[in-house]
Amino acid sequence: MKFYLAIFCSAVILVNFSCASRIPGQPGVIQEGVKGTVSVKEGNFMPGPGQKPGGNMGKVTSRTVYIYAVTTGAQAEGGGPLYKAIHQPLVAKVKTDEKGFFECKLAPGVYSLFTGEDGGMFFASLSNGRGELNPVEVFAKKVTVCDIVVNHKAVY
């Protein structure tokens, strides 16, 4: 058991050091993992007078993306989409660049992606039929695209 725990911890440490924000203008450098853009929507998105369809699309932003082992709602503290704590192993964290872009080398598997928000909170608004929060699957020799829209301050 200790052997497997040591292997897992080593893998987590290696993955943590492989994540980095892209240098602006530099093409993606990873061959396997996850990449995407973080954008924020705040305010009124309700249809009505003076609202243009497709108007306020949100803005790209700089955030920290936290990548955890796949996490269910029962393994997170909070009422969603904001969580106080995640009770799963942190696999990696990466800062986006000024255009909201991030990428991280990850081994094949399923992960949960959260963004860091004010007050030390974690944001994830999506889940699947198994209750997994913002799940992302990474396949061998593929880069999975995961764009995150932080919309807890938006009204629809």
C-alpha positions as CSV (number, residue, x, y, z in Angstrom):
1,M,0.0,0.0,0.0
2,K,2.8,2.4,0.9
3,F,4.5,1.6,-2.4
4,Y,1.3,2.7,-4.3
5,L,1.0,5.8,-2.2
6,A,4.6,6.8,-3.0
7,I,4.0,6.2,-6.7
8,F,0.8,8.4,-6.6
9,C,2.5,11.2,-4.6
10,S,5.5,11.2,-7.1
11,A,3.1,11.4,-10.0
12,V,1.2,14.3,-8.4
13,I,4.5,16.2,-7.8
14,L,5.7,15.6,-11.4
15,V,2.4,16.9,-12.8
16,N,2.5,20.0,-10.6
17,F,5.8,21.0,-12.0
18,S,4.7,20.4,-15.6
19,C,1.9,23.0,-15.5
20,A,2.6,26.6,-16.5
21,S,1.0,29.5,-18.1
22,R,1.8,29.9,-21.8
23,I,4.1,32.7,-22.8
24,P,1.9,35.2,-24.9
25,G,2.3,34.4,-28.6
26,Q,3.9,31.0,-27.9
27,P,1.9,28.1,-29.4
28,G,0.7,25.3,-27.0
29,V,3.6,23.1,-26.0
30,I,1.8,20.2,-24.4
31,Q,1.0,17.0,-26.2
32,E,-1.3,15.4,-23.5
33,G,-3.4,17.2,-20.9
34,V,-5.9,20.1,-20.8
35,K,-6.0,23.6,-22.1
36,G,-8.7,26.3,-22.3
37,T,-9.7,29.8,-21.6
38,V,-11.4,31.3,-18.5
39,S,-13.9,34.1,-19.0
40,V,-16.2,35.9,-16.6
41,K,-19.8,36.9,-17.0
42,E,-21.3,39.4,-14.5
43,G,-24.5,41.3,-14.5
44,N,-27.9,41.0,-16.3
45,F,-28.2,38.5,-19.2
46,M,-32.0,38.4,-19.1
47,P,-33.8,39.1,-22.4
48,G,-35.7,42.3,-22.4
49,P,-35.9,45.9,-23.7
50,G,-32.5,47.3,-24.7
51,Q,-30.8,43.9,-24.5
52,K,-29.1,42.8,-27.7
53,P,-29.2,39.0,-28.4
54,G,-25.7,37.7,-27.9
55,G,-24.7,41.0,-26.4
56,N,-22.7,40.7,-23.2
57,M,-20.6,37.6,-23.9
58,G,-18.3,38.0,-20.9
59,K,-14.7,38.9,-20.8
60,V,-11.5,36.9,-20.6
61,T,-9.7,37.1,-17.3
62,S,-6.7,36.0,-15.3
63,R,-7.5,33.3,-12.7
64,T,-5.9,30.3,-11.1
65,V,-7.2,27.0,-12.3
66,Y,-7.1,24.2,-9.7
67,I,-7.1,20.7,-11.0
68,Y,-8.2,18.0,-8.6
69,A,-8.8,14.3,-8.8
70,V,-12.3,13.9,-10.1
71,T,-14.6,15.4,-7.3
72,T,-18.3,14.9,-6.6
73,G,-20.5,17.4,-4.8
74,A,-20.3,15.2,-1.7
75,Q,-16.5,15.6,-1.7
76,A,-16.7,19.4,-1.7
77,E,-17.9,21.8,1.0
78,G,-20.4,24.4,-0.1
79,G,-23.6,24.9,-1.9
80,G,-22.2,25.2,-5.4
81,P,-21.3,26.8,-7.6
82,L,-18.9,28.2,-4.9
83,Y,-17.1,25.7,-2.6
84,K,-15.2,26.4,0.6
85,A,-13.0,23.3,0.4
86,I,-12.3,20.3,-1.9
87,H,-11.7,16.9,-0.2
88,Q,-9.8,15.3,-3.0
89,P,-6.1,15.4,-3.9
90,L,-4.9,18.5,-5.7
91,V,-3.2,17.4,-8.8
92,A,-2.0,20.7,-10.2
93,K,-2.7,24.4,-10.3
94,V,-2.0,26.8,-13.1
95,K,-2.4,30.6,-13.6
96,T,-4.0,31.8,-16.8
97,D,-2.3,34.5,-18.9
98,E,-3.8,37.9,-19.3
99,K,-6.0,36.5,-22.1
100,G,-7.4,33.8,-19.8
101,F,-5.5,31.0,-21.5
102,F,-4.1,28.1,-19.6
103,E,-2.7,24.7,-20.3
104,C,-1.4,21.8,-18.2
105,K,0.2,18.5,-18.9
106,L,-1.8,15.7,-17.3
107,A,-1.7,11.9,-17.4
108,P,-4.8,10.3,-19.0
109,G,-7.7,10.2,-16.5
110,V,-10.7,12.2,-15.2
111,Y,-10.1,15.4,-13.3
112,S,-12.3,18.2,-11.8
113,L,-11.3,21.8,-12.7
114,F,-12.1,24.7,-10.4
115,T,-11.2,28.4,-10.6
116,G,-10.0,30.3,-7.5
117,E,-12.4,33.1,-6.5
118,D,-12.5,35.8,-3.8
119,G,-12.4,34.7,-0.2
120,G,-10.5,31.5,-1.0
121,M,-13.6,30.0,-2.7
122,F,-13.5,27.5,-5.6
123,F,-15.9,27.8,-8.5
124,A,-17.4,25.0,-10.6
125,S,-20.9,25.3,-12.1
126,L,-21.1,22.2,-14.2
127,S,-21.6,18.5,-13.3
128,N,-22.4,15.3,-15.0
129,G,-24.9,12.5,-14.3
130,R,-22.6,11.0,-11.7
131,G,-22.4,14.3,-9.7
132,E,-18.8,15.0,-10.7
133,L,-18.0,18.7,-10.6
134,N,-16.7,20.2,-13.8
135,P,-15.3,16.9,-15.0
136,V,-12.7,16.8,-17.8
137,E,-11.3,13.6,-19.3
138,V,-7.8,13.5,-20.6
139,F,-7.0,10.8,-23.2
140,A,-3.6,9.4,-24.1
141,K,-1.6,11.7,-26.5
142,K,-4.5,14.2,-26.7
143,V,-5.1,17.7,-25.4
144,T,-8.7,18.2,-24.1
145,V,-10.1,21.7,-24.5
146,C,-12.0,23.0,-21.5
147,D,-13.2,26.6,-21.5
148,I,-14.5,27.8,-18.2
149,V,-17.2,30.5,-17.8
150,V,-17.2,31.9,-14.3
151,N,-20.8,33.1,-14.0
152,H,-21.8,33.1,-10.3
153,K,-22.4,36.9,-10.5
154,A,-24.6,36.7,-13.6
155,V,-28.4,36.7,-13.8
156,Y,-30.0,34.7,-16.6
